[in-house]
Amino acid sequence: MTTPTSDSAEQVKLKRTGKAAGGRPSKRPEEKLKSVTTHVSATRYEALKQGAAEVRQPLSQYLRPLVEAGVGRRKRPVLQLSVEQDGYLRQLAGLANDMHSLALKAQLGGFSAVGEEVGRQAKAVSKLLDYFGERV
């Protein structure tokens, strides 16, 4: 068996340096995320965990805006809705649009022309708002 000479090793290095590097490009230092470990009491941990559960987020995602806000004014994380709740909100938005169009019709054609429809829409809106009142 022959051992590779230093000339062949240099040729391999030259070949590799002449090529473009493959794979994912490296991130700039300001783009890299760093992890932070902290210690809290058991009661504080449970309170944070409960807060994360209320807005349906992982604990780390819930804590990030709180940490970034610092000691000053703290932002409350936004509630993430379930698929069912998102559907109800879409229905509520649709009913609001319907109510707006009925208000325009009432202004143009008189209130007696749209009275029944306004009543039906108001009941539907009330039903959806009752649903959210129970859930919140």
C-alpha positions in Angstrom: 0.0 0.0 0.0 1.3 3.4 -0.8 0.9 6.4 1.5 -0.4 9.6 0.0 2.2 12.2 -0.6 2.0 15.7 0.5 1.6 16.8 -3.1 -1.7 14.8 -3.5 -3.0 16.3 -0.2 -2.2 19.8 -1.4 -4.0 19.1 -4.7 -7.1 18.0 -2.8 -7.0 21.2 -0.8 -6.7 23.3 -3.9 -9.6 21.5 -5.5 -11.8 22.1 -2.5 -10.9 25.7 -2.1 -11.7 26.4 -5.7 -15.3 25.1 -5.3 -18.2 26.9 -3.9 -19.2 25.7 -0.4 -22.2 23.5 -0.4 -25.0 23.4 2.1 -27.0 26.1 3.9 -25.3 29.6 4.1 -24.2 30.6 7.5 -26.1 33.3 9.4 -24.7 36.6 10.3 -23.9 37.0 14.0 -26.8 39.4 14.5 -29.3 36.9 13.1 -28.3 34.1 15.4 -30.5 33.4 18.4 -29.1 32.7 21.8 -30.8 30.7 24.5 -31.2 32.0 28.0 -31.8 29.8 31.1 -33.5 31.2 34.2 -34.7 29.9 37.5 -38.1 30.8 39.0 -40.0 29.5 42.0 -42.5 26.7 41.5 -45.5 29.0 42.1 -44.2 31.5 39.5 -43.5 28.7 37.0 -47.1 27.4 37.4 -48.4 31.0 36.9 -46.3 31.4 33.7 -47.4 28.0 32.5 -51.1 28.8 33.1 -50.6 32.2 31.3 -49.2 30.3 28.3 -52.1 27.9 28.3 -54.6 30.7 28.4 -53.2 32.1 25.1 -52.5 28.6 23.7 -48.8 29.1 23.2 -45.7 27.2 24.2 -44.1 28.6 27.3 -41.0 29.9 25.4 -43.2 31.7 22.9 -45.3 33.2 25.7 -42.2 34.4 27.6 -40.3 35.9 24.7 -42.4 39.2 24.5 -42.3 39.5 28.3 -38.6 39.2 28.4 -38.1 41.6 25.4 -40.3 44.2 27.0 -37.9 44.3 29.9 -38.7 46.0 33.2 -40.8 48.7 31.5 -44.2 48.3 30.1 -45.0 44.6 29.4 -47.0 43.4 26.4 -49.5 40.7 26.9 -49.2 37.9 24.4 -52.1 37.7 21.9 -54.6 34.9 22.3 -54.4 32.2 19.7 -57.9 31.0 18.8 -58.9 27.5 18.2 -60.3 26.5 14.8 -63.8 26.5 16.2 -63.4 30.0 17.7 -61.9 31.3 14.5 -65.0 30.1 12.6 -67.3 31.9 15.1 -65.3 35.1 14.7 -65.6 34.8 10.9 -69.4 34.4 11.3 -69.5 37.4 13.6 -67.6 39.5 11.0 -70.0 38.3 8.3 -73.0 39.2 10.4 -71.5 42.7 11.1 -71.1 43.2 7.3 -74.7 42.1 6.9 -75.9 44.6 9.6 -74.0 47.4 7.9 -75.6 46.7 4.5 -79.0 46.5 6.3 -78.4 49.9 7.9 -77.6 51.4 4.4 -80.8 49.9 3.0 -82.8 51.3 6.0 -81.4 54.7 5.4 -82.3 54.6 1.7 -85.6 52.7 1.7 -87.0 53.3 5.2 -86.7 51.3 8.4 -89.9 49.3 8.0 -88.5 47.6 4.9 -85.6 45.9 6.8 -87.1 45.6 10.3 -87.5 41.7 10.3 -84.1 41.1 8.9 -82.5 43.4 11.4 -84.2 41.4 14.2 -82.9 38.0 12.8 -79.3 39.4 12.5 -79.4 40.8 16.0 -80.4 37.4 17.4 -77.6 35.7 15.5 -75.1 38.3 16.8 -76.4 37.9 20.3 -76.0 34.1 20.1 -72.4 34.4 19.0 -71.6 36.9 21.7 -73.1 34.6 24.3 -70.9 31.8 23.1 -67.8 34.0 23.6 -69.0 35.2 26.9 -69.1 31.6 28.2 -65.6 30.8 26.8 -63.7 33.8 28.1 
